[in-house]
Amino acid sequence: MQPSHVFTDSQRDDLRAALETVDKNPYGDYSVFSRAVADVIDRGQVPRFLFEVTERIRTDREQGVSAAHVLRNCPVDQVVPVLDQEDPLADKYAKKKTFVAEAFLELFGQLVATPLLSYGARFNGDFFIDVIAINRYRGKQTGFSDGELAFHNDRTAHPVRADYITLLGMRCPDGDFTYTSFVDGRTLLAGLSEQDQHTLRLPYFVTPFDVLSKDNNRTLTVSEAHPILENDHSVRYVDTHTTVAADAPASAKNALLALKNVLVRSEKQRHRIRTGDLFTFANQDGLHSREHIEINDPERARTRWLLKTYAFRDRAAADRHNGRWQDGVVGRIGD
């Protein structure tokens, strides 16, 4: 994908300096951290070009021009620690003493007006998640493995799902080629018949919970019956995992097969996230995957580290869940 903007080194360093003034810990009190980032905006320390870039992204999303965007050479921390992959979260807490990357992701979320979302049962309810291979998930179908991922939405089986996902490259080895691919829900709709679309909008399908969710809550097994197509072009689906419910009619299986065929044939947007790249895309209005195109050093490739945020479409979308906030933290869902 072509970037929407490439920071010059001077732009990157100036913005990093501004974000270094945020002296709050996002893993302590997120609300205080978020306010501190907003103060950077209020003090006029955010350059005009970044307002213009994020406004273009908002407009693209609203007008349906594009649901995926890239910013390159973004500010991250000057010191990026190497994390112990037995327990990278605890190691990050111990080693990471600056929070420029987190502040940049928070700033981006504020400028595009997509409030952040977190899950209280995952990673201590943190709003900034490490996408890195965790040893105990080696070879499993989860974003925290060292393997590829089929096309999917994040948290497909759960009742509350992010509208947008944003990934920021913290450590992306130059010698290995891992791509994040995205297919727009509108592209999928264009390849489906009206009858198949109708069937896919009915609650004939189920999705197993992901391995990490099951580890955090042993009562989770499989979702309630749900449609695959929702809203205008939202897609609730994990390829090779979402299947027809036991009591679904034969037409559901046929429609599911039609979707699989369309997904294979559909045009994809592919991006190799490099250190300092921000890749943001719709989670519900499309599907994304992880592909290993060329891995020359598997152990080095396992150290790939992205920082991720989940976000609501807008404040109104967040407010629809305000009865679910955990511990009074706005944006933290209790599931």
Secondary structure, DSSP 8 states (H G I E B T S, - for coil): ---SEE--HHHHHHHHHHHTT----TTT-HHHHHHHHHHHHHTT-S-HHHHHHHHHHHHHHHHTS-SEEEEES----SS-----TTSHHHHHHHH----HHHHHHHHHHHHTT--EEEETTSGGG-SSEEE---GGGTTSSSTTSSS-EEEE-TTTTSSS--SEEEEEEEE--TTSEEEEEEEEHHHHHHTS-HHHHHHHTSS-EE-B--HHHHHH-TT--B---B-SEETTTEE--BTTT-EE-TT--HHHHHHHHHHHHHHHHS--EEE---TT-EEEEESSSEEEEEEEEE-S-HHHHTT-EEEEEEE-SSHHHHHTTTTSBGGG-TTEE--
